[in-house]
Amino acid sequence: MSTKDDQWVAAVNHPLDSGPCRLVFGRGAEVERVLTLALETARSIAGLAWKSDGDVVLADNYLHVCRALAGDGTARWSFGSERCPGRDDTLLSSPSDCVVTGRHILILNEMSGTITVLDNAGRLQETLRRGLPGLSALPLTPTGGTALTDSLTVLTDAHSGLLHSLRRDSTGWHCRTLTTDQQASLVGQLSFPRGLAARRRTLFVADTAHERIAAISIDDGGLIDTLHIGGWPRALTVTERGLLVADGLGSRIVRVDLADAEDETKGGPAGNRTVLAGSQISELPLTDLTGAPVHLRDPHHLAAAGAGRYWLVDSDLDDVLLLDSEGRVHLRWSTSPAGSRFRLADPHQVLPVGDALLVVDTNNHRILRADALLQDVTVVRDRLTRPRFIVSHRDGWLVSDHSGTLAAFDENWDSQGAYAIRPAGWEHSVHLDDPLRALISHEGSVYATDWERGLVYRIS
């Protein structure tokens, strides 16, 4: 929402980011008009700002663009490359807000932690990032901003619970942290972690915004090693020789051959740890059984299917694929009997269970059960709140969804209420405004990634 004198404009997004966004304009307590935007103009508006000439500037964290709109909704200019986030100065990375400050427009990039500075015509002026003179206190993950004057802006970092002031003077930009008596939330050393996989006493984490895989000791929670992948590593699974990694930004699968896949005792004094140093990285191109290339859009999850095969979930294709270690695709949900009965919408996970698999069908608010050949399929549980990930444990099932908690079910999928997460030694539970982005069970414990706070939890 943005205001100017007694006028205001508010963005209303489609709940599933699959329908048109609307801008609601009003004055005082009255709504004056509603403007429906074309899907190619906006898909998920994260920030709005009013320019002095009456145009509205929006930041879209689905398309990764910033645009200035005329009164009829047409774009006067656009900055960024649609659906191509990145760290380059000409790209945006999950823009969370935009702020008009006199002659400048500030775009807050939540994933990269940078602030893109444009002029009022949408032309790049500079990029603010930590490490530059006067900017060491920039927020790690800027989520919001408010201009107090043309030269002073207050920035929020909802993930760390901190406020920052950003000031511009004749010498340049300066940022400082506005300290509080208590930090509102725990913050880890990972940046928007997603996928999880485990081998013996090591957790592998897709440390997405750092563009790397992190190896963490299960014994003490310490960071053992990291491996740069590039792009947005989103999901991963253990293979005989190492890992398969899904890069959501590059729409590709990366194969990681661990240098010590056979000898897992080189990780440090605790022993029995897998390290990443010396690993070989290569892209795994996908083909169908005729040799024709198979193109991905948004790979979100990988799971081992046994016998050197792996399930892959592509949320943008609304599909589940079964591939082998050479990249050949043997089955697809979209062309299977199961797919003809139940079309998926933004699926997020496949979980093999015995000779069957569970499919988390997020935007259809349900969990499906199919046989391994994708012939037969049934609904296990519906009427959920956009489920993302599921995991089994000794008392049944846990479901990460958009309710702000972990939904609990018994082994027959009857509801058992919900759990809140309270880190050890912390007085309050954390509100999962964004769902946990991975859940796995390993050696009797459940592990989860909190991408908002950069943490991995061991849940008991």
C-alpha positions in Angstrom: 0.0 0.0 0.0 1.1 3.6 -0.7 -0.3 7.0 0.3 0.0 10.5 -1.1 -1.8 13.2 0.9 -5.4 11.9 1.3 -5.0 9.4 -1.6 -4.0 5.8 -1.3 -3.5 2.8 -3.5 -3.4 -0.9 -2.4 -2.4 -4.0 -4.3 -4.5 -7.1 -4.1 -2.7 -10.2 -5.4 -4.2 -13.5 -6.5 -3.9 -16.0 -3.6 -2.1 -18.5 -5.8 -0.2 -16.0 -8.0 -2.0 -17.5 -11.0 -4.6 -14.8 -11.6 -4.5 -11.1 -12.2 -3.4 -8.6 -9.6 -5.6 -5.6 -8.9 -4.8 -2.0 -7.7 -7.5 -0.4 -5.5 -7.4 3.4 -5.6 -9.1 5.5 -2.9 -9.4 8.9 -1.3 -10.0 9.2 2.5 -12.4 6.4 3.4 -13.8 5.9 -0.1 -12.8 3.5 -2.8 -12.6 5.4 -6.1 -11.7 2.7 -8.6 -10.3 -0.8 -9.1 -7.7 -1.4 -11.8 -7.1 -5.0 -13.0 -3.6 -5.6 -14.3 -2.7 -7.9 -17.2 -0.8 -11.0 -16.1 2.2 -10.0 -18.1 2.3 -6.7 -16.1 2.2 -8.1 -12.6 1.9 -11.5 -10.9 2.8 -10.9 -7.2 3.1 -7.2 -6.1 5.4 -6.9 -3.1 5.8 -3.2 -2.9 4.1 0.0 -4.2 5.2 3.6 -4.3 3.6 6.8 -5.6 5.7 9.0 -7.8 5.3 12.8 -7.8 3.9 12.7 -11.4 1.1 10.4 -10.3 2.5 7.2 -11.7 2.5 4.1 -9.5 5.8 2.2 -9.1 5.5 -1.5 -8.2 7.9 -4.2 -7.3 6.9 -7.8 -8.4 8.7 -10.6 -6.6 7.3 -13.3 -9.0 8.4 -11.7 -12.2 11.5 -10.0 -10.5 10.8 -6.6 -12.1 10.1 -3.1 -11.1 7.6 -1.1 -13.2 6.1 2.4 -13.4 2.4 2.3 -14.4 0.3 5.0 -15.9 -3.3 5.5 -14.7 -4.7 2.9 -17.2 -2.2 0.2 -16.0 0.2 0.3 -19.0 3.9 0.2 -18.2 5.8 3.4 -18.9 9.1 1.6 -18.1 10.3 -1.7 -16.7 13.5 -2.6 -14.9 14.8 -6.1 -14.5 14.4 -9.3 -16.7 11.1 -11.1 -16.3 11.5 -14.3 -14.3 15.3 -14.0 -14.4 16.5 -13.1 -11.0 20.2 -12.6 -10.4 23.0 -10.7 -8.6 24.0 -8.6 -11.7 23.3 -4.9 -11.4 20.8 -5.1 -14.2 18.8 -7.8 -12.5 16.5 -7.9 -9.5 16.3 -10.8 -7.0 13.0 -11.2 -5.3 12.3 -7.5 -4.9 10.4 -7.0 -1.6 9.6 -3.3 -1.8 10.2 -0.1 -3.7 10.6 3.4 -2.2 10.5 6.8 -4.0 12.9 9.2 -2.4 12.9 12.5 -4.3 15.0 11.9 -7.5 15.6 8.2 -6.7 13.7 5.0 -6.6 15.1 2.3 -4.2 14.3 -1.3 -5.0 14.9 -3.7 -2.1 16.2 -7.1 -3.2 15.4 -9.6 -0.5 17.3 -12.6 -1.8 20.6 -10.8 -2.7 20.5 -8.3 0.1 21.2 -5.4 -2.3 19.4 -2.2 -3.0 19.0 -1.1 -6.6 18.9 2.7 -7.2 17.0 4.0 -10.2 16.2 7.5 -11.4 12.6 8.5 -11.9 12.8 7.3 -15.6 13.7 3.8 -14.5 17.4 4.0 -15.4 20.0 2.3 -13.2 22.1 4.7 -11.1 23.9 2.4 -8.8 23.6 -0.7 -6.6 24.1 -0.5 -2.9 25.6 -3.6 -1.2 27.3 -4.4 2.1 31.1 -3.9 1.9 30.9 -0.6 0.1 32.0 2.5 2.1 29.3 3.5 4.6 27.1 0.5 3.9 28.4 -2.3 6.1 25.2 -2.1 8.1 22.8 -2.7 5.2 20.2 -5.3 6.1 21.0 -8.9 5.2 17.5 -9.4 3.8 15.7 -6.1 3.3 11.9 -6.6 3.4 10.4 -3.1 3.6 11.2 0.6 3.4 9.6 3.9 4.2 10.9 7.3 3.1 10.9 9.8 5.9 12.4 12.6 3.8 14.0 12.8 0.3 17.3 11.8 1.9 16.4 9.5 4.7 14.7 6.0 4.5 14.0 3.5 7.2 14.5 -0.1 6.1 13.1 -3.2 7.8 14.5 -6.7 7.9 11.6 -8.9 9.1 13.8 -12.0 9.2 16.3 -10.6 11.7 13.8 -8.3 13.4 16.0 -5.2 12.9 15.5 -1.6 11.6 18.1 0.3 9.6 18.4 3.9 8.5 19.6 4.7 5.0 20.7 8.3 4.5 22.1 10.1 1.4 24.2 13.2 1.6 26.9 15.0 -0.5 29.4 12.2 0.3 27.2 9.3 -0.7 25.0 6.7 1.0 25.3 5.8 4.7 23.5 3.0 6.6 23.3 2.2 10.3 21.4 -0.3 12.4 18.7 1.1 14.7 19.4 -1.1 17.8 16.6 -2.4 19.9 16.7 -3.9 23.4 16.2 -7.4 22.0 16.5 -9.0 18.6 13.1 -10.2 17.6 14.2 -13.5 16.0 17.0 -15.9 15.7 19.1 -15.6 12.5 21.4 -18.2 11.1 24.4 -18.2 8.8 22.5 -19.6 5.9 20.6 -17.5 3.4 17.2 -18.7 2.3 18.0 -22.4 2.8 15.6 -24.8 1.0 16.4 -28.4 0.3 17.8 -31.0 2.7 19.5 -34.4 2.3 21.4 -36.5 4.8 24.2 -39.0 4.5 25.3 -40.7 7.8 26.2 -37.8 10.2 26.1 -35.0 7.7 23.3 -32.8 6.5 23.5 -31.2 3.1 21.6 -28.0 2.8 20.7 -26.1 -0.4 21.8 -22.6 0.8 19.9 -20.9 -2.0 20.8 -17.2 -1.8 24.5 -18.1 -1.2 24.3 -20.2 -4.4 26.0 -23.1 -2.6 25.6 -26.4 -0.9 26.4 -26.4 2.8 27.5 -29.5 4.8 26.5 -29.4 8.4 27.4 -31.8 11.2 24.5 -33.6 12.7 26.5 -34.1 15.9 27.1 -30.5 16.8 25.3 -28.4 14.1 28.5 -26.8 12.9 29.2 -25.9 9.4 31.7 -28.3 7.9 32.2 -27.2 4.4 30.5 -25.5 1.4 30.5 -26.0 -2.4 29.5 -23.2 -4.8 26.9 -24.4 -7.3 25.7 -21.1 -8.8 22.1 -20.1 -9.6 19.5 -21.0 -7.0 20.2 -24.5 -5.6 16.7 -25.4 -4.4 16.6 -29.2 -3.8 19.0 -32.0 -3.5 19.2 -35.8 -2.9 21.9 -38.2 -2.1 23.3 -40.5 -4.9 25.7 -43.4 -4.8 28.6 -41.0 -5.7 27.4 -37.8 -4.2 24.4 -35.5 -4.8 21.9 -34.4 -7.4 21.1 -30.7 -7.1 18.1 -28.8 -8.6 19.0 -25.3 -9.7 15.8 -23.3 -9.8 17.3 -20.2 -11.4 19.1 -22.1 -14.2 16.3 -24.7 -14.6 18.8 -27.5 -14.6 20.0 -30.5 -12.7 23.6 -30.5 -11.4 25.5 -33.7 -10.5 28.0 -33.4 -7.6 30.5 -36.3 -7.3 31.9 -36.1 -3.8 35.7 -36.6 -3.6 35.3 -38.8 -0.5 32.0 -40.6 -1.3 33.6 -43.9 -0.2 35.7 -42.6 2.7 33.5 -40.5 5.0 36.0 -40.0 7.9 37.8 -36.9 6.6 35.5 -34.3 7.9 37.2 -33.3 11.2 37.7 -34.5 14.7 34.2 -35.9 15.1 34.9 -38.3 12.2 32.3 -39.9 10.0 31.6 -36.6 8.2 31.2 -36.0 4.5 33.1 -32.9 3.1 32.6 -31.1 -0.2 36.1 -30.0 -1.0 37.4 -31.5 -4.2 34.0 -32.5 -5.5 33.4 -32.6 -9.2 30.4 -30.6 -10.6 28.7 -31.2 -13.9 25.3 -30.5 -15.5 23.0 -33.4 -16.1 21.1 -32.8 -19.3 17.7 -34.5 -19.4 16.3 -36.4 -22.4 13.3 -38.6 -23.1 13.7 -42.2 -24.1 14.0 -41.2 -27.8 16.9 -38.9 -27.0 14.9 -35.6 -27.4 15.8 -33.0 -24.8 13.5 -32.4 -21.8 13.4 -28.8 -20.6 12.7 -27.8 -17.0 11.2 -24.5 -15.8 11.2 -24.5 -12.0 12.6 -27.7 -10.4 11.6 -27.8 -6.8 12.3 -31.2 -5.3 14.3 -34.3 -5.8 13.9 -37.7 -4.1 15.7 -41.0 -4.5 13.4 -43.7 -6.1 15.8 -46.6 -5.7 17.8 -48.6 -8.3 19.6 -45.4 -9.5 16.4 -43.5 -10.3 15.1 -40.2 -8.9 11.8 -38.4 -8.7 11.9 -34.7 -9.8 9.2 -32.2 -9.2 8.9 -29.1 -11.4 6.4 -26.7 -9.9 6.1 -24.5 -13.0 5.5 -27.4 -15.3 3.0 -28.9 -12.8 4.7 -32.2 -13.4 6.6 -35.0 -11.7 9.3 -36.8 -13.6 11.2 -40.1 -13.0 14.8 -40.0 -14.3 17.8 -42.2 -14.1 21.4 -41.3 -13.3 22.1 -40.6 -16.9 19.3 -38.0 -17.2 16.8 -40.2 -19.2 13.2 -39.5 -18.2 11.2 -42.7 -17.9 7.9 -41.5 -16.6 6.0 -38.2 -16.4 2.9 -37.5 -14.3 1.5 -35.2 -17.1 1.4 -38.1 -19.6 0.4 -40.9 -17.2 -2.9 -42.5 -16.2 -2.5 -40.8 -12.8 -2.1 -37.4 -14.4 -5.2 -37.9 -16.6 -7.2 -38.3 -13.4 -5.6 -35.7 -11.2 -3.9 -32.7 -12.8 -1.3 -31.1 -10.5 -1.1 -27.4 -9.6 2.2 -26.1 -8.3 3.4 -29.5 -6.8 6.3 -29.2 -4.3 7.3 -32.7 -3.2 7.3 -36.4 -3.9 7.9 -38.7 -1.0 8.5 -42.4 -1.8 6.7 -44.6 0.7 7.3 -48.3 0.2 6.3 -49.2 -3.3 4.2 -46.0 -3.7 4.7 -42.3 -3.5 3.0 -39.3 -2.0 2.7 -36.2 -4.0 2.2 -32.8 -2.4 -0.2 -31.0 -4.8 0.1 -27.5 -3.3 -2.3 -25.3 -5.1 -5.0 -28.0 -5.1 -4.6 -28.2 -1.3 -4.2 -31.9 -1.2 -1.8 -34.9 -0.9 -2.1 -37.7 -3.4 -0.9 -41.3 -3.3 0.2 -43.1 -6.5 1.8 -46.3 -7.4 5.4 -46.2 -8.6 4.3 -46.6 -12.3 1.8 -43.7 -12.0 -1.1 -45.9 -12.9 -3.3 -45.7 -9.9 -3.9 -42.6 -7.7 -6.0 -41.7 -4.8 -6.5 -38.6 -2.6 -4.9 -39.2 0.8 -5.9 -35.9 2.4 -7.5 -32.7 1.0 -8.7 -29.4 2.3 -5.3 -28.5 3.5 -3.8 -24.9 3.5 -1.4 -25.0 0.5 0.8 -27.8 1.8 4.5 -27.6 0.8 6.3 -30.5 2.4 5.5 -33.6 4.4 7.5 -36.0 6.6 6.7 -39.2 8.5 7.7 -39.6 12.1 6.9 -42.1 14.9 3.5 -40.6 15.6 2.3 -40.1 12.0 2.9 -37.2 9.7 3.9 -33.5 9.8 2.9 -31.1 7.0 4.5 -27.8 6.3 1.8 -25.5 5.0 0.7 -21.8 4.9 -1.0 -21.9 8.3 2.0 -20.6 10.2 2.5 -23.9 12.0 3.3 -27.6 11.4 0.1 -29.5 10.9 0.1 -32.9 12.5 -1.7 -36.1 11.4 -1.8 -39.6 12.7 -0.8 -42.6 10.5 -4.3 -42.6 8.9 -4.1 -38.9 8.1 -6.6 -37.9 10.7 -5.9 -34.4 12.1 -4.0 -34.2 15.4 -3.8 -30.4 15.6 -0.6 -28.4 14.9 2.8 -27.7 16.4 4.6 -24.4 16.8 8.4 -24.3 16.6 10.2 -22.9 19.6 14.0 -23.0 19.3 15.8 -24.3 22.4 16.6 -21.5 24.9 14.2 -19.2 23.1 11.2 -17.8 25.0 8.7 -17.6 22.2 7.9 -19.8 19.3 8.6 -18.6 15.8 5.8 -17.7 13.5 6.3 -19.5 10.1 5.0 -16.7 8.0 6.5 -18.6 5.1 6.3 -22.4 5.4 9.3 -24.6 6.1 10.9 -25.3 2.8 12.1 -28.8 3.5 11.3 -31.6 5.9 13.3 -34.9 6.1 13.5 -37.7 8.6 17.0 -39.2 9.3 18.0 -41.7 11.9 15.0 -41.0 14.1 15.0 -37.2 13.9 13.1 -34.7 11.8 15.1 -31.8 10.2 13.6 -28.7 8.6 14.8 -25.5 6.9 13.5 -22.1 8.0 14.3 -20.1 4.9 13.2 -16.8 6.5 15.7 -17.0 9.3 18.6 -19.0 7.6 18.3 -21.9 10.1 18.1 -25.7 10.1 16.0 -27.2 12.9 16.2 -30.6 14.5 12.6 -31.1 15.7 11.8 -33.2 18.7 
